[in-house]
Amino acid sequence: MKILVIQQKMIGDVLVSSLICENLKLNYPNAEIHYLVNRFTIPVIENNPYINKVVVFEDEYRSSKFAFYKFLKNIRRAKYNIVIDAYGKLESNLISLFSGAKTKVSWKKKYTKFIYSHTIDISKTPQTRSGLAIDNRLKLLSPLNLKSVLRSKPKIYLSESEIERAKSKLEKFNLDLSRPLYMISVLGSDILKTYPSEFMVQILDHIVDYSNAQLIFNYIPYQKQEVLKIYNLCQDKTKENIYLGISGDSIREFISITSHCDALIGNEGGAVNMAKAIDIPTFTIFSPWIDKETWSSFEDGKKNVSIHLDEIIPSYFEVKRYKDLKPKSLELYKKLEPKFVIHKLNSFIDHIND
């Protein structure tokens, strides 16, 4: 039996949907599990023992109809028995349709229901501590009537050599590994998912004062100038404890470096999901327009903690849809003052340093 799981989009989505692959393999150990993802997300599923083959959706398939058609023909030739479409957009609709699989499962939408043999309603309220992102994706398995469905954390599988190379890199910077070491997601993927710089500076100064920690910044190369602005606004003591020269040259190296950290702290995004997938404690600052119920997975108030503006002014969110708040994000961020973040952050730091 051959099964195709489709999850294009971002790193967090690909990690979460890898749980579909894991559950399929555990229930059908002799099946071939193929996972269709975008190329840049492959590092988070390397070495995953529950995936037999990664099928790459290249960028050119969006710009070239001919290239996309050739790709669809290859999907058809693969003769999949089951397709689980966790993406549910036009590209994956067409892939599912062309697959010819007898069993095809995806989200319930009026305009695509003719493509799939089974369609699933998206839940709006989390049923478990796993969070909505995981709860909903595992619902896609319900038509298969599996004997058991595990709700474990998504996992990233690092090799011993990757972990050792990262440790050697840290040692070259003369880090004191007896002191706390925190990876900081200092910026979000865009400005609407980024805690205001002037507030982040206060958080960084507080972290160093409160815990005597050493800090490594996680950021995308094109964000370097913004990162330097934040660094330059920090107190001198904080600057002395920020190691700007340490950066992962690849996603795998970033993950390996993070594996040696005591926690990841900062803006919500893929880095948080990667840290959780290697069992590193996380403290997440959510953008006001992001629904925390979806992505605050496995939070326990101790090892995995987050803060959202809805904790400060819950009445505002009772009458608003999160996505409607996106244009107001920069304004709303101002209401999530550092004092609120620091109050919750202190408890998190105290717990992980016990």
C-alpha positions as a LaTeX table, in Angstrom:
\begin{tabular}{lrrr}
\hline
Residue & $x$ (\AA) & $y$ (\AA) & $z$ (\AA) \\
\hline
Met1 & 0.00 & 0.00 & 0.00 \\
Lys2 & 1.20 & 3.51 & $-0.83$ \\
Ile3 & $-0.03$ & 6.59 & 1.02 \\
Leu4 & 0.60 & 10.23 & 0.10 \\
Val5 & 0.37 & 12.96 & 2.75 \\
Ile6 & 0.28 & 16.51 & 1.37 \\
Gln7 & 1.37 & 19.51 & 3.44 \\
Gln8 & 2.79 & 22.42 & 1.55 \\
Lys9 & 3.35 & 25.80 & 3.19 \\
Met10 & 5.54 & 26.61 & 6.20 \\
Ile11 & 7.87 & 24.75 & 8.57 \\
Gly12 & 5.41 & 24.67 & 11.47 \\
Asp13 & 2.71 & 23.14 & 9.26 \\
Val14 & 5.08 & 20.51 & 7.89 \\
Leu15 & 6.24 & 19.54 & 11.38 \\
Val16 & 2.70 & 19.24 & 12.72 \\
Ser17 & 1.48 & 17.20 & 9.76 \\
Ser18 & 4.43 & 14.82 & 10.13 \\
Leu19 & 2.33 & 13.35 & 12.97 \\
Ile20 & $-0.05$ & 12.09 & 10.28 \\
Cys21 & 2.86 & 10.19 & 8.72 \\
Glu22 & 3.89 & 8.80 & 12.09 \\
Asn23 & 0.41 & 7.51 & 12.89 \\
Leu24 & $-0.01$ & 6.00 & 9.43 \\
Lys25 & 3.30 & 4.13 & 9.69 \\
Leu26 & 2.53 & 2.85 & 13.16 \\
Asn27 & $-0.82$ & 1.49 & 12.00 \\
Tyr28 & 0.36 & 0.32 & 8.56 \\
Pro29 & 4.00 & $-0.69$ & 9.16 \\
Asn30 & 4.35 & $-2.26$ & 5.70 \\
Ala31 & 2.92 & 0.73 & 3.83 \\
Glu32 & 5.06 & 3.23 & 1.90 \\
Ile33 & 4.44 & 6.67 & 3.42 \\
His34 & 5.28 & 9.53 & 1.04 \\
Tyr35 & 5.22 & 13.14 & 2.26 \\
Leu36 & 4.74 & 16.00 & $-0.21$ \\
Val37 & 6.26 & 19.30 & 0.99 \\
Asn38 & 7.98 & 22.44 & $-0.29$ \\
Arg39 & 11.75 & 22.10 & $-0.64$ \\
Phe40 & 12.73 & 24.65 & 2.02 \\
Thr41 & 10.89 & 22.66 & 4.72 \\
Ile42 & 12.72 & 19.37 & 4.10 \\
Pro43 & 15.33 & 19.90 & 6.88 \\
Val44 & 12.70 & 19.44 & 9.61 \\
Ile45 & 11.71 & 15.99 & 8.32 \\
Glu46 & 15.18 & 14.63 & 7.47 \\
Asn47 & 15.87 & 11.25 & 9.11 \\
Asn48 & 12.22 & 10.85 & 10.09 \\
Pro49 & 11.77 & 7.06 & 10.43 \\
Tyr50 & 8.04 & 7.25 & 9.64 \\
Ile51 & 8.52 & 8.73 & 6.16 \\
Asn52 & 9.68 & 6.47 & 3.34 \\
Lys53 & 9.97 & 9.17 & 0.68 \\
Val54 & 9.82 & 12.95 & 0.48 \\
Val55 & 8.02 & 14.24 & $-2.63$ \\
Val56 & 9.13 & 17.79 & $-3.37$ \\
Phe57 & 6.74 & 20.44 & $-4.64$ \\
Glu58 & 9.13 & 22.80 & $-6.45$ \\
Asp59 & 8.54 & 26.55 & $-6.85$ \\
Glu60 & 8.54 & 26.18 & $-10.63$ \\
Tyr61 & 5.29 & 24.24 & $-10.49$ \\
Arg62 & 3.57 & 27.51 & $-9.62$ \\
Ser63 & 5.10 & 29.47 & $-12.49$ \\
Ser64 & 5.07 & 26.80 & $-15.20$ \\
Lys65 & 1.84 & 24.99 & $-16.09$ \\
Phe66 & 3.85 & 22.51 & $-18.15$ \\
Ala67 & 6.13 & 21.65 & $-15.22$ \\
Phe68 & 3.12 & 21.28 & $-12.93$ \\
Tyr69 & 1.37 & 19.00 & $-15.44$ \\
Lys70 & 4.47 & 16.77 & $-15.64$ \\
Phe71 & 4.49 & 16.62 & $-11.85$ \\
Leu72 & 0.80 & 15.61 & $-11.80$ \\
Lys73 & 1.52 & 12.83 & $-14.28$ \\
Asn74 & 4.24 & 11.50 & $-11.97$ \\
Ile75 & 1.78 & 11.56 & $-9.08$ \\
Arg76 & $-0.66$ & 9.56 & $-11.21$ \\
Arg77 & 2.03 & 7.00 & $-12.09$ \\
Ala78 & 2.84 & 6.48 & $-8.40$ \\
Lys79 & $-0.56$ & 4.75 & $-7.95$ \\
Tyr80 & $-1.34$ & 5.86 & $-4.42$ \\
Asn81 & $-4.03$ & 3.96 & $-2.52$ \\
Ile82 & $-4.70$ & 6.77 & $-0.04$ \\
Val83 & $-4.13$ & 10.54 & $-0.18$ \\
Ile84 & $-4.37$ & 12.69 & 2.96 \\
Asp85 & $-4.46$ & 16.36 & 1.89 \\
Ala86 & $-3.71$ & 18.47 & 4.97 \\
Tyr87 & $-3.07$ & 21.57 & 2.83 \\
Gly88 & $-6.43$ & 21.84 & 1.12 \\
Lys89 & $-5.61$ & 24.54 & $-1.43$ \\
Leu90 & $-5.89$ & 24.61 & $-5.25$ \\
Glu91 & $-2.50$ & 22.94 & $-5.87$ \\
Ser92 & $-3.17$ & 20.08 & $-3.47$ \\
Asn93 & $-6.76$ & 19.77 & $-4.72$ \\
Leu94 & $-5.41$ & 19.10 & $-8.21$ \\
Ile95 & $-2.73$ & 16.72 & $-6.91$ \\
Ser96 & $-5.39$ & 14.76 & $-5.03$ \\
Leu97 & $-7.67$ & 14.67 & $-8.07$ \\
Phe98 & $-4.91$ & 13.48 & $-10.43$ \\
Ser99 & $-3.66$ & 10.87 & $-7.97$ \\
Gly100 & $-6.48$ & 8.51 & $-8.82$ \\
Ala101 & $-6.47$ & 7.21 & $-5.24$ \\
Lys102 & $-9.64$ & 5.49 & $-4.13$ \\
Thr103 & $-9.47$ & 7.07 & $-0.66$ \\
Lys104 & $-8.86$ & 10.81 & $-0.59$ \\
Val105 & $-9.30$ & 12.87 & 2.60 \\
Ser106 & $-9.21$ & 16.63 & 3.12 \\
Trp107 & $-11.08$ & 19.57 & 4.68 \\
Lys108 & $-14.78$ & 20.12 & 4.07 \\
Lys109 & $-15.29$ & 22.83 & 1.44 \\
Lys110 & $-18.28$ & 23.19 & $-0.87$ \\
Tyr111 & $-16.23$ & 23.79 & $-3.99$ \\
Thr112 & $-13.88$ & 20.80 & $-3.58$ \\
Lys113 & $-16.07$ & 18.10 & $-2.02$ \\
Phe114 & $-16.39$ & 16.28 & $-5.35$ \\
Ile115 & $-12.62$ & 15.60 & $-5.33$ \\
Tyr116 & $-12.45$ & 13.72 & $-2.04$ \\
Ser117 & $-14.03$ & 10.52 & $-0.77$ \\
His118 & $-14.09$ & 11.93 & 2.76 \\
Thr119 & $-14.13$ & 15.55 & 3.97 \\
Ile120 & $-13.57$ & 16.71 & 7.54 \\
Asp121 & $-14.93$ & 19.72 & 9.41 \\
Ile122 & $-12.30$ & 21.99 & 10.94 \\
Ser123 & $-12.78$ & 22.30 & 14.70 \\
Lys124 & $-12.71$ & 25.76 & 16.25 \\
Thr125 & $-12.08$ & 24.69 & 19.84 \\
Pro126 & $-9.14$ & 22.51 & 20.95 \\
Gln127 & $-10.14$ & 19.15 & 22.41 \\
Thr128 & $-6.73$ & 18.30 & 23.88 \\
Arg129 & $-3.56$ & 19.99 & 25.15 \\
Ser130 & $-2.04$ & 19.25 & 21.75 \\
Gly131 & $-3.61$ & 22.44 & 20.34 \\
Leu132 & $-5.92$ & 22.97 & 17.39 \\
Ala133 & $-3.24$ & 22.60 & 14.72 \\
Ile134 & $-2.58$ & 19.02 & 15.83 \\
Asp135 & $-6.16$ & 18.15 & 16.81 \\
Asn136 & $-7.47$ & 19.11 & 13.37 \\
Arg137 & $-4.79$ & 17.33 & 11.39 \\
Leu138 & $-5.25$ & 14.11 & 13.30 \\
Lys139 & $-8.98$ & 14.33 & 12.54 \\
Leu140 & $-8.01$ & 13.72 & 8.90 \\
Leu141 & $-7.19$ & 10.15 & 9.93 \\
Ser142 & $-10.68$ & 9.44 & 11.27 \\
Pro143 & $-12.08$ & 7.93 & 8.01 \\
Leu144 & $-9.36$ & 5.25 & 8.14 \\
Asn145 & $-10.58$ & 3.89 & 11.50 \\
Leu146 & $-7.06$ & 3.37 & 12.79 \\
Lys147 & $-6.58$ & 1.14 & 15.84 \\
Ser148 & $-4.72$ & 3.86 & 17.69 \\
Val149 & $-3.80$ & 7.52 & 17.16 \\
Leu150 & $-0.87$ & 8.98 & 19.09 \\
Arg151 & $-0.94$ & 12.64 & 20.08 \\
Ser152 & 2.77 & 13.00 & 20.73 \\
Lys153 & 4.82 & 16.08 & 19.92 \\
Pro154 & 6.14 & 16.28 & 16.38 \\
Lys155 & 9.80 & 15.28 & 16.42 \\
Ile156 & 12.95 & 16.38 & 14.58 \\
Tyr157 & 15.59 & 13.68 & 14.33 \\
Leu158 & 19.14 & 15.02 & 14.70 \\
Ser159 & 22.19 & 12.85 & 14.23 \\
Glu160 & 24.91 & 12.59 & 16.87 \\
Ser161 & 27.39 & 14.17 & 14.44 \\
Glu162 & 25.11 & 17.20 & 13.93 \\
Ile163 & 24.81 & 17.68 & 17.68 \\
Glu164 & 28.57 & 17.38 & 18.19 \\
Arg165 & 29.39 & 19.83 & 15.38 \\
Ala166 & 27.04 & 22.38 & 16.95 \\
Lys167 & 28.68 & 21.91 & 20.34 \\
Ser168 & 32.13 & 22.47 & 18.80 \\
Lys169 & 30.88 & 25.67 & 17.19 \\
Leu170 & 29.60 & 26.97 & 20.52 \\
Glu171 & 32.87 & 26.10 & 22.27 \\
Lys172 & 34.82 & 28.23 & 19.78 \\
Phe173 & 32.99 & 31.29 & 21.12 \\
Asn174 & 34.07 & 30.57 & 24.70 \\
Leu175 & 30.53 & 30.27 & 25.99 \\
Asp176 & 30.22 & 29.38 & 29.65 \\
Leu177 & 28.04 & 26.29 & 29.45 \\
Ser178 & 27.50 & 26.38 & 33.23 \\
Arg179 & 25.39 & 29.53 & 32.72 \\
Pro180 & 21.94 & 29.66 & 31.07 \\
Leu181 & 22.01 & 29.82 & 27.27 \\
Tyr182 & 18.88 & 31.04 & 25.48 \\
Met183 & 18.05 & 31.11 & 21.79 \\
Ile184 & 16.12 & 34.31 & 21.06 \\
Ser185 & 13.64 & 34.60 & 18.18 \\
Val186 & 14.29 & 38.29 & 18.10 \\
Leu187 & 12.15 & 38.97 & 15.02 \\
Gly188 & 9.08 & 37.35 & 13.51 \\
Ser189 & 8.75 & 36.29 & 9.89 \\
Asp190 & 7.32 & 39.73 & 9.09 \\
Ile191 & 6.62 & 42.99 & 10.91 \\
Leu192 & 3.04 & 42.00 & 11.78 \\
Lys193 & 4.38 & 38.97 & 13.69 \\
Thr194 & 7.21 & 40.86 & 15.42 \\
Tyr195 & 7.06 & 42.22 & 18.96 \\
Pro196 & 8.02 & 45.95 & 18.79 \\
Ser197 & 11.77 & 46.50 & 18.83 \\
Glu198 & 11.72 & 48.95 & 21.72 \\
Phe199 & 9.81 & 46.40 & 23.79 \\
Met200 & 12.08 & 43.52 & 22.78 \\
Val201 & 15.09 & 45.52 & 23.96 \\
Gln202 & 13.53 & 45.79 & 27.42 \\
Ile203 & 12.86 & 42.05 & 27.44 \\
Leu204 & 16.46 & 41.24 & 26.49 \\
Asp205 & 17.89 & 43.57 & 29.13 \\
His206 & 15.64 & 41.99 & 31.73 \\
Ile207 & 16.56 & 38.41 & 30.76 \\
Val208 & 20.27 & 39.08 & 31.22 \\
Asp209 & 19.74 & 40.95 & 34.50 \\
Tyr210 & 17.35 & 38.38 & 35.90 \\
Ser211 & 19.05 & 35.14 & 34.90 \\
Asn212 & 22.66 & 36.03 & 33.99 \\
Ala213 & 21.99 & 34.32 & 30.67 \\
Gln214 & 23.94 & 34.23 & 27.42 \\
Leu215 & 21.88 & 34.95 & 24.31 \\
Ile216 & 22.01 & 33.75 & 20.71 \\
Phe217 & 19.83 & 35.50 & 18.14 \\
Asn218 & 17.82 & 33.55 & 15.60 \\
Tyr219 & 16.94 & 35.51 & 12.47 \\
Ile220 & 16.82 & 35.30 & 8.69 \\
Pro221 & 19.92 & 36.79 & 6.96 \\
Tyr222 & 17.99 & 39.62 & 5.31 \\
Gln223 & 16.86 & 40.74 & 8.79 \\
Lys224 & 20.40 & 41.45 & 9.96 \\
Gln225 & 20.12 & 45.25 & 9.91 \\
Glu226 & 16.96 & 45.14 & 12.03 \\
Val227 & 18.69 & 42.77 & 14.44 \\
Leu228 & 21.66 & 45.14 & 14.76 \\
Lys229 & 19.31 & 48.01 & 15.59 \\
Ile230 & 17.89 & 46.00 & 18.48 \\
Tyr231 & 21.37 & 44.97 & 19.61 \\
Asn232 & 22.62 & 48.56 & 19.59 \\
Leu233 & 19.73 & 49.70 & 21.78 \\
Cys234 & 20.50 & 47.15 & 24.48 \\
Gln235 & 22.38 & 47.97 & 27.67 \\
Asp236 & 26.13 & 47.34 & 27.63 \\
Lys237 & 25.81 & 44.39 & 30.01 \\
Thr238 & 23.26 & 42.81 & 27.66 \\
Lys239 & 25.47 & 43.37 & 24.61 \\
Glu240 & 28.33 & 41.60 & 26.38 \\
Asn241 & 26.12 & 38.52 & 26.69 \\
Ile242 & 24.77 & 38.46 & 23.13 \\
Tyr243 & 26.74 & 36.25 & 20.73 \\
Leu244 & 25.90 & 37.69 & 17.33 \\
Gly245 & 28.60 & 35.66 & 15.62 \\
Ile246 & 26.84 & 32.38 & 16.33 \\
Ser247 & 24.35 & 31.57 & 13.64 \\
Gly248 & 23.22 & 28.45 & 11.89 \\
Asp249 & 24.29 & 28.30 & 8.25 \\
Ser250 & 21.33 & 26.03 & 7.59 \\
Ile251 & 18.07 & 25.06 & 9.26 \\
Arg252 & 19.63 & 21.81 & 10.46 \\
Glu253 & 22.53 & 23.67 & 12.05 \\
Phe254 & 20.13 & 26.10 & 13.74 \\
Ile255 & 18.22 & 23.15 & 15.19 \\
Ser256 & 21.46 & 21.51 & 16.32 \\
Ile257 & 22.63 & 24.70 & 18.05 \\
Thr258 & 19.23 & 25.11 & 19.69 \\
Ser259 & 19.53 & 21.58 & 21.08 \\
His260 & 22.33 & 22.89 & 23.35 \\
Cys261 & 20.23 & 25.82 & 24.63 \\
Asp262 & 18.25 & 25.87 & 27.85 \\
Ala263 & 15.26 & 27.52 & 26.18 \\
Leu264 & 14.00 & 29.37 & 23.14 \\
Ile265 & 12.34 & 32.73 & 23.87 \\
Gly266 & 10.73 & 35.17 & 21.44 \\
Asn267 & 8.30 & 35.71 & 18.62 \\
Glu268 & 5.94 & 32.94 & 17.54 \\
Gly269 & 6.98 & 31.11 & 14.38 \\
Gly270 & 8.75 & 28.11 & 12.94 \\
Ala271 & 11.65 & 28.34 & 15.39 \\
Val272 & 9.29 & 27.73 & 18.30 \\
Asn273 & 7.89 & 24.61 & 16.62 \\
Met274 & 11.40 & 23.35 & 15.90 \\
Ala275 & 12.47 & 23.88 & 19.52 \\
Lys276 & 9.44 & 21.95 & 20.80 \\
Ala277 & 10.24 & 19.15 & 18.34 \\
Ile278 & 13.63 & 18.62 & 20.01 \\
Asp279 & 12.15 & 19.02 & 23.51 \\
Ile280 & 13.63 & 22.44 & 24.30 \\
Pro281 & 11.51 & 24.68 & 26.61 \\
Thr282 & 9.82 & 27.61 & 24.86 \\
Phe283 & 8.40 & 30.99 & 25.82 \\
Thr284 & 6.37 & 32.43 & 22.94 \\
Ile285 & 5.12 & 35.96 & 22.30 \\
Phe286 & 2.11 & 35.78 & 19.99 \\
Ser287 & 1.10 & 38.47 & 17.54 \\
Pro288 & $-2.36$ & 39.89 & 18.40 \\
Trp289 & $-3.83$ & 38.64 & 15.12 \\
Ile290 & $-2.66$ & 35.03 & 15.50 \\
Asp291 & $-5.09$ & 32.61 & 17.15 \\
Lys292 & $-3.10$ & 31.19 & 20.05 \\
Glu293 & $-5.47$ & 28.22 & 20.41 \\
Thr294 & $-4.16$ & 26.84 & 17.11 \\
Trp295 & $-0.42$ & 27.04 & 17.68 \\
Ser296 & 0.07 & 26.99 & 21.45 \\
Ser297 & 0.62 & 23.24 & 21.42 \\
Phe298 & 1.56 & 21.21 & 24.50 \\
Glu299 & 1.56 & 24.20 & 26.81 \\
Asp300 & 1.79 & 23.30 & 30.47 \\
Gly301 & 2.49 & 26.66 & 32.10 \\
Lys302 & 6.00 & 25.48 & 32.96 \\
Lys303 & 8.11 & 24.07 & 30.12 \\
Asn304 & 6.09 & 25.50 & 27.26 \\
Val305 & 4.55 & 28.91 & 27.95 \\
Ser306 & 3.17 & 31.72 & 25.83 \\
Ile307 & 1.58 & 35.13 & 26.14 \\
His308 & $-1.08$ & 36.76 & 23.97 \\
Leu309 & $-2.84$ & 40.10 & 24.19 \\
Asp310 & $-6.14$ & 38.28 & 24.80 \\
Glu311 & $-4.85$ & 37.56 & 28.32 \\
Ile312 & $-4.56$ & 41.29 & 29.00 \\
Ile313 & $-7.78$ & 42.54 & 27.37 \\
Pro314 & $-9.92$ & 39.43 & 26.78 \\
Ser315 & $-13.10$ & 41.45 & 26.21 \\
Tyr316 & $-11.65$ & 42.88 & 23.01 \\
Phe317 & $-11.25$ & 39.42 & 21.48 \\
Glu318 & $-14.77$ & 38.28 & 22.36 \\
Val319 & $-16.21$ & 40.42 & 19.57 \\
Lys320 & $-13.40$ & 40.19 & 17.03 \\
Arg321 & $-12.08$ & 37.55 & 14.65 \\
Tyr322 & $-8.33$ & 37.20 & 14.92 \\
Lys323 & $-7.66$ & 37.63 & 11.20 \\
Asp324 & $-9.69$ & 40.84 & 11.17 \\
Leu325 & $-7.12$ & 42.26 & 13.58 \\
Lys326 & $-4.19$ & 41.81 & 11.21 \\
Pro327 & $-4.22$ & 45.43 & 9.91 \\
Lys328 & $-4.21$ & 46.66 & 13.51 \\
Ser329 & $-1.41$ & 44.43 & 14.73 \\
Leu330 & 1.21 & 47.15 & 15.15 \\
Glu331 & $-1.22$ & 49.27 & 17.14 \\
Leu332 & $-2.37$ & 46.34 & 19.28 \\
Tyr333 & 1.18 & 45.20 & 20.02 \\
Lys334 & 1.65 & 48.46 & 21.94 \\
Lys335 & $-0.90$ & 47.23 & 24.48 \\
Leu336 & 1.18 & 44.12 & 25.21 \\
Glu337 & 3.66 & 46.08 & 27.31 \\
Pro338 & 6.92 & 44.51 & 28.51 \\
Lys339 & 5.71 & 44.47 & 32.12 \\
Phe340 & 3.06 & 41.89 & 31.18 \\
Val341 & 5.55 & 39.72 & 29.32 \\
Ile342 & 8.19 & 39.97 & 32.06 \\
His343 & 5.75 & 38.92 & 34.78 \\
Lys344 & 5.04 & 35.65 & 32.99 \\
Leu345 & 8.60 & 35.22 & 31.70 \\
Asn346 & 10.07 & 35.30 & 35.22 \\
Ser347 & 8.03 & 32.26 & 36.25 \\
Phe348 & 9.13 & 30.42 & 33.11 \\
Ile349 & 12.81 & 31.18 & 33.74 \\
Asp350 & 12.52 & 30.18 & 37.39 \\
His351 & 11.01 & 26.83 & 36.42 \\
Ile352 & 13.53 & 25.86 & 33.72 \\
Asn353 & 16.45 & 26.89 & 35.95 \\
Asp354 & 15.29 & 24.87 & 38.96 \\
\hline
\end{tabular}
